[in-house]
Amino acid sequence: MLSMVVCTQPNQFFSSHVTKLDLLSHLGNPFDSNMILNAATANIIVSILLGYRMDYNDPQFTRLLCLINENVRIAGMPMVALILILLLQLYNIFPFLGFFPGSHKIIVKNVVEQCEFITKTFVEHLKNLDENDQRSFIDAFLVRQKEEAGNPLSYFHNGNLTRVVRNLFSAGMETTSTTLRWGLLLMIKYQNIQEKVQEEISRVIGTAQPMYSHRVQMPFTNAVIHEIQRFSDIVPLNLGHETTKDVTFKGYFIPKGTYIIPLLSSVLRDKTQFEKPDEFFPNHFLDSNGKFIKKEAFMPFSAGWRACAGETLAKMELFIFFTSLLQKFNFGLPPGVTDVDLTSVVGLTNAPKPQMMCVTPRM
Ligand code: HEM
């Protein structure tokens, strides 16, 4: 269904968001890239789901970003994560569970607020629905819902629409912007790598709008983006899985119904696969002739049937945002700050500590 609504010219689709990144307003002043990157990447998924961008100053939009950010941070606290695994799934069935005290209560409250926002939005979409002019994922879903009206087994009911939209909002916003934030901090720390990426951008793209297809001519930039994802390891614990049948894996018997936490860090930092697993080293993805090489152990999006549903979209976003930003700006530390802090904060994703940066225009 997504193919019905995704723009047929993705590069133009992204560029309108990239140019809206008003980094110029921060010239000369240290700033934290968190909110601006969140808003820019959020608008990609908002455009797909809703069919329009939201204004950065729209209080509803900023509220939505805060709710998602807060949930991602709180949900990663060890106790909260454990309680949530149980509670959030049960909450749909037993809403009274919301009265339990603790940080998970904030999460439940935030989820309820997100669902209210989504319900309001798709009621609006329903009012203006034109089957011959479907503008968004929600429109396409509602048209299918109409087609299947009367079928009690249809998956296209309002409950599923709310869940799908909320999952796509949450999964599609924070992940990409957190990766980009790591990317900018790593470029600030390793200025020589930033310069090499910019040299390749100037040679291959020049002043044109970066396109996803450029990456095949840009092995170094492609390797840097892969290494940003490997090194930052933003979903170290993956999502929980469960065995659907008895399995014997490497001599261990795992019965059906066992809760599994597949540690993505164990492959992304595997020293048998990566020469310098704990260092930022783009050569992990380059051969001796400087050609890009794929690595089987590169799985920040997980693997198998339930791997990230947004992998292709995320790869496009990362390439186009990253090259557009480095094409136009140099990234550095604020005056008086001598190093980048690469430690991460606790959360569902592995995010960098909030810190200030400076930009200067290149062109
Ligand atoms: C750098 C960006 C991203 C990373 C690193 C990432 C990573 C992941 C990971 C590790 C999972 C869990 C897979 C598993 O359970 O085995 C996942 C699931 C998912 N991701 Fe992403 N993701 C990213 C961006 C996105 C975007 C942009 C979207 C939005 C379209 C998205 C949508 C989803 C969805 C819907 C799932 C659940 C899939 C399922 O359970 O079947 N992700 N992602």
Residues whose N, C-alpha, C, O or C-beta is under 5 A from the ligand:
A	BS01	HEM	L168 A171 G172 T175 T176 T179 V235 N238 L239 P300 F301 S302 A303 R306 A307 C308 A309 G310 L313 A314
